Amino acid sequence: MTELRQPEPNGELRPGTRAVAGVAILIVLVVGAASYFGLSNLLAVDAAPYQSLQIAGSESMRPVITACAEDFMAKSPRSDVIVRGGGSGEGVSTLLHGLVDLGMSSRDLTEKEQRYAAINNISLSASPYAIDGIAVVVHPSNTLSELDLLQLAAIYYGKIRTWRDLGAERDGEIFALARAPGSGTATLFAERVLAGADAAAGLKLPTNEAIVEEIAKRPDSIGYSGLGAVHAADDRVKILAIRADPQGAAVLPTADALRSRDYPLARTLYLYGTSPPSKIAEAFLSHCLGPSGLALLERAGYVATGRAAP
């Protein structure tokens, strides 16, 4: 039963009514102050739901995407972005099976992956993230400065075994390093250099960083890596210029040579997702392709595609 109270004879509010009115006035003052001092956005962020984003795939992309994720989370406190590697094949596979929100890949989708998506009615989106190149690297003490793709193939087929066979002022056998299967870097190297075959020679390592570290320690070694790991290694390894054929010009993986595709081992790095994307996936892609993300990308040694987010 609701109790009806008459106002005080003198027109004043009763004590309980005065307390309620005081709280109401305080709320109005706080909200007004928040609006006046530009705190309304902060209040909106605190009220926003917590969101999580899972990303997996390319080891070449993992370091720079991790940096982008950290920057994104610093600006979006109620977001959690988890980035792990595993290789381009792992990234696409986990995306197709609904285990991650975005897949990093340093190669195009294979026919098998496209067919699986079509059969299972999975609509995929591809966001070109950066232009990269597979750099062929040796120890800084090596006098060799260039190779053509046929020579490079012969090394990994095991047909060229010594540095003298390449004209280098170095005795001893060549110790070749390659990326492990499942890597987008290994896949592209096999397509462009080995005519689709796997490397017969060479120690297979799981990451670009592992290859670069091994070459920095071994004067007799040669290997290939994405530019990010090579850029981070600074002068601890030496990049060789590559000729598409024995009579062609030797080209280093400079920004201009990558953009023009004059470098024979240039490639595009992708962030694959499902369509339509979740709100956090869309926000993260916009961040990575926006000014902050592009600055991180260029500092890591990659080249922007020229496609910036609005």
C-alpha positions in Angstrom: 0.0 0.0 0.0 1.4 3.3 -1.0 1.6 6.0 1.7 0.6 9.4 0.5 2.3 12.2 2.3 1.1 15.8 2.5 3.7 18.5 2.2 4.8 20.3 5.3 2.5 23.3 6.2 5.4 25.7 5.7 6.1 24.4 2.1 9.4 22.7 3.0 10.2 19.2 1.9 10.4 16.4 4.5 13.9 15.1 5.4 13.6 11.9 3.2 12.4 14.0 0.2 15.3 16.5 0.6 17.8 13.6 0.5 16.4 12.2 -2.8 16.4 15.7 -4.3 20.0 16.2 -3.2 21.1 12.9 -4.9 19.3 13.9 -8.1 21.0 17.3 -8.1 24.4 15.7 -7.6 23.9 13.3 -10.6 23.0 16.2 -12.8 26.1 18.1 -11.7 28.4 15.1 -12.3 27.0 14.4 -15.8 27.2 18.1 -16.6 30.8 18.3 -15.4 31.7 15.2 -17.4 30.3 16.7 -20.5 31.9 20.1 -19.9 35.4 18.6 -19.3 35.2 16.2 -22.2 34.9 13.1 -20.1 31.8 11.8 -21.9 34.0 9.5 -24.1 35.6 8.1 -21.0 32.3 7.3 -19.5 31.2 5.6 -22.8 34.4 3.5 -22.9 33.8 2.3 -19.3 30.3 1.3 -20.2 31.3 -0.5 -23.4 31.2 -4.3 -23.4 34.5 -6.3 -23.1 35.6 -7.7 -26.5 38.1 -10.3 -27.5 39.9 -11.0 -30.8 41.9 -14.1 -31.8 44.5 -13.9 -34.5 46.8 -16.7 -35.8 49.1 -17.5 -38.7 52.1 -16.2 -40.5 55.3 -16.0 -38.5 56.5 -13.3 -40.8 53.6 -11.1 -39.8 53.4 -12.1 -36.1 55.8 -9.5 -34.7 54.3 -6.5 -36.4 50.7 -7.6 -35.8 51.6 -8.1 -32.2 52.9 -4.6 -32.0 49.7 -3.3 -33.7 47.6 -5.3 -31.2 49.4 -3.8 -28.2 48.9 -0.3 -29.7 45.2 -1.1 -30.3 44.6 -2.4 -26.8 46.3 0.7 -25.3 43.8 2.8 -27.1 40.8 0.4 -26.5 41.2 -0.7 -22.9 38.2 -3.0 -23.0 39.6 -5.0 -25.9 41.8 -8.1 -25.7 43.7 -9.1 -28.8 45.6 -12.5 -28.7 48.2 -13.0 -31.5 50.0 -16.3 -32.1 52.0 -17.7 -35.0 52.1 -21.2 -36.4 52.5 -20.3 -40.1 50.2 -19.1 -42.9 48.7 -22.6 -43.3 47.7 -22.6 -39.6 46.2 -19.1 -39.8 44.0 -20.0 -42.8 43.0 -23.4 -41.4 42.0 -22.1 -37.9 40.0 -19.2 -39.6 38.1 -21.7 -41.8 37.3 -23.8 -38.8 36.1 -20.9 -36.8 38.8 -21.0 -34.2 40.1 -17.5 -34.8 38.7 -14.2 -36.0 41.6 -13.2 -38.3 44.2 -15.3 -40.1 47.6 -13.9 -41.1 49.0 -15.2 -44.3 52.1 -14.3 -46.3 50.6 -16.0 -49.4 47.4 -16.2 -51.5 44.8 -18.7 -50.6 45.3 -22.1 -52.1 42.7 -23.7 -54.4 42.0 -26.3 -51.7 41.4 -23.5 -49.1 39.1 -21.7 -51.5 37.2 -24.9 -52.3 36.7 -25.6 -48.6 35.3 -22.2 -48.0 32.9 -22.5 -51.0 31.7 -25.9 -49.9 31.0 -24.8 -46.4 29.5 -21.4 -47.4 32.2 -19.4 -45.7 32.5 -15.9 -47.0 36.1 -14.8 -46.7 37.6 -11.3 -46.9 41.2 -10.5 -47.8 42.8 -7.3 -46.5 46.2 -6.6 -48.2 48.3 -5.5 -45.2 51.8 -4.9 -46.6 54.3 -5.7 -49.4 57.2 -7.9 -48.3 60.0 -9.7 -49.9 61.7 -13.0 -49.2 65.3 -11.9 -48.6 68.2 -14.4 -49.3 70.8 -13.8 -46.6 74.3 -15.0 -45.8 76.9 -14.2 -43.1 78.4 -10.6 -43.4 81.8 -12.1 -43.9 80.7 -13.8 -47.2 82.1 -12.1 -50.3 79.2 -13.2 -52.4 76.9 -10.4 -53.4 74.3 -11.8 -55.8 72.7 -15.0 -57.1 70.2 -15.9 -59.8 67.1 -18.1 -59.2 68.7 -21.1 -61.0 71.7 -21.0 -58.7 69.5 -20.6 -55.7 67.5 -23.6 -56.8 70.6 -25.7 -57.3 71.7 -24.9 -53.7 68.4 -26.2 -52.3 68.3 -29.2 -54.7 71.8 -30.1 -53.4 73.4 -29.7 -56.8 75.6 -26.8 -55.8 77.4 -27.8 -52.6 80.4 -25.5 -52.1 80.9 -21.7 -52.0 83.7 -22.0 -54.6 81.1 -23.3 -57.1 79.4 -19.9 -56.8 82.5 -17.8 -57.2 82.8 -16.9 -53.5 86.2 -16.5 -51.9 85.4 -19.1 -49.3 86.2 -22.7 -48.9 83.9 -25.4 -47.6 80.4 -26.6 -48.1 77.3 -24.5 -48.1 75.1 -25.0 -45.1 71.5 -24.2 -46.3 68.7 -23.2 -44.0 65.0 -23.3 -45.0 61.6 -22.7 -43.4 59.5 -25.6 -42.1 56.5 -26.9 -44.1 53.3 -25.0 -43.4 55.1 -21.7 -43.7 53.8 -19.2 -46.3 57.5 -18.2 -46.8 58.4 -21.8 -47.5 55.5 -22.2 -49.9 56.3 -19.1 -51.9 60.0 -20.0 -52.0 59.1 -23.4 -53.4 56.8 -21.9 -56.0 59.2 -19.2 -57.2 62.5 -20.9 -56.8 62.0 -24.7 -56.7 59.2 -25.1 -59.2 56.8 -26.2 -56.5 59.1 -28.9 -55.0 60.2 -29.0 -51.4 63.9 -28.2 -50.6 65.9 -31.4 -50.7 68.8 -29.8 -48.9 68.8 -27.6 -45.8 68.0 -27.6 -42.1 64.4 -26.6 -41.7 63.6 -24.1 -38.9 60.2 -22.9 -37.6 60.6 -19.1 -37.8 62.4 -16.4 -39.8 64.0 -15.2 -36.6 65.5 -18.7 -36.1 67.0 -18.6 -39.6 68.5 -15.1 -39.2 70.0 -16.1 -35.8 71.6 -19.2 -37.2 73.1 -17.3 -40.2 74.5 -14.6 -37.9 76.4 -17.4 -36.1 77.5 -19.5 -39.1 79.8 -18.0 -41.8 79.1 -21.0 -44.1 75.3 -20.6 -44.1 72.7 -19.3 -46.5 69.0 -19.0 -45.9 65.8 -17.0 -46.7 63.6 -14.9 -44.5 60.8 -12.3 -44.5 62.2 -8.8 -44.4 60.9 -8.1 -40.9 63.3 -10.5 -39.2 66.2 -9.3 -41.5 65.5 -5.7 -40.7 65.5 -6.4 -36.9 68.9 -8.2 -37.3 70.4 -5.0 -38.7 74.0 -5.7 -40.0 74.3 -9.2 -38.4 73.4 -10.7 -41.8 74.0 -9.7 -45.4 71.2 -9.5 -48.1 72.0 -10.9 -51.5 70.7 -9.2 -54.7 68.7 -11.6 -56.8 68.5 -12.0 -60.6 65.3 -13.5 -62.1 67.5 -15.2 -64.8 71.3 -15.5 -65.4 71.2 -12.5 -67.8 68.9 -10.3 -65.8 69.8 -7.4 -63.5 70.5 -8.2 -59.9 67.9 -6.6 -57.6 67.9 -6.0 -53.9 64.6 -6.0 -52.0 64.3 -2.2 -51.6 60.9 -0.5 -51.2 60.8 0.7 -54.8 61.8 -2.8 -56.1 59.1 -4.4 -54.0 56.4 -1.9 -55.1 57.3 -2.4 -58.7 57.6 -6.1 -58.3 61.1 -5.9 -59.9 62.4 -8.0 -57.0 61.7 -11.6 -58.0 60.6 -12.7 -54.5 58.2 -9.9 -53.7 54.9 -10.8 -52.1 51.8 -9.4 -50.4 50.9 -10.1 -46.8 47.2 -10.5 -46.0 44.9 -10.4 -43.0 42.0 -12.8 -43.9 38.7 -12.7 -42.1 35.1 -13.8 -42.5 32.5 -11.5 -43.9 30.7 -9.7 -42.4 33.4 -9.1 -39.7 32.7 -8.6 -36.0 32.8 -5.1 -34.7 36.2 -5.6 -33.0 37.7 -7.3 -36.1 36.6 -4.3 -38.2 38.0 -1.8 -35.7 41.3 -3.7 -35.5 41.7 -3.8 -39.3 41.0 -0.1 -39.5 43.6 0.5 -36.9 46.2 -1.6 -38.6 45.6 0.1 -41.9 45.4 3.5 -40.4 48.2 6.0 -39.6 49.3 4.3 -36.3 49.4 0.9 -37.9 51.2 2.0 -41.0 53.8 3.7 -38.9 54.5 0.4 -37.0 54.5 -1.5 -40.3 57.2 0.8 -41.9 59.3 0.7 -38.7 59.3 -3.1 -39.0 60.8 -2.9 -42.5 57.7 -3.6 -44.6 56.2 -1.5 -47.4 52.7 -0.2 -47.3 50.3 -1.4 -50.0 49.0 2.2 -50.5 45.6 1.1 -49.3 44.8 3.0 -46.1 41.7 2.5 -44.0 39.2 5.4 -44.1 
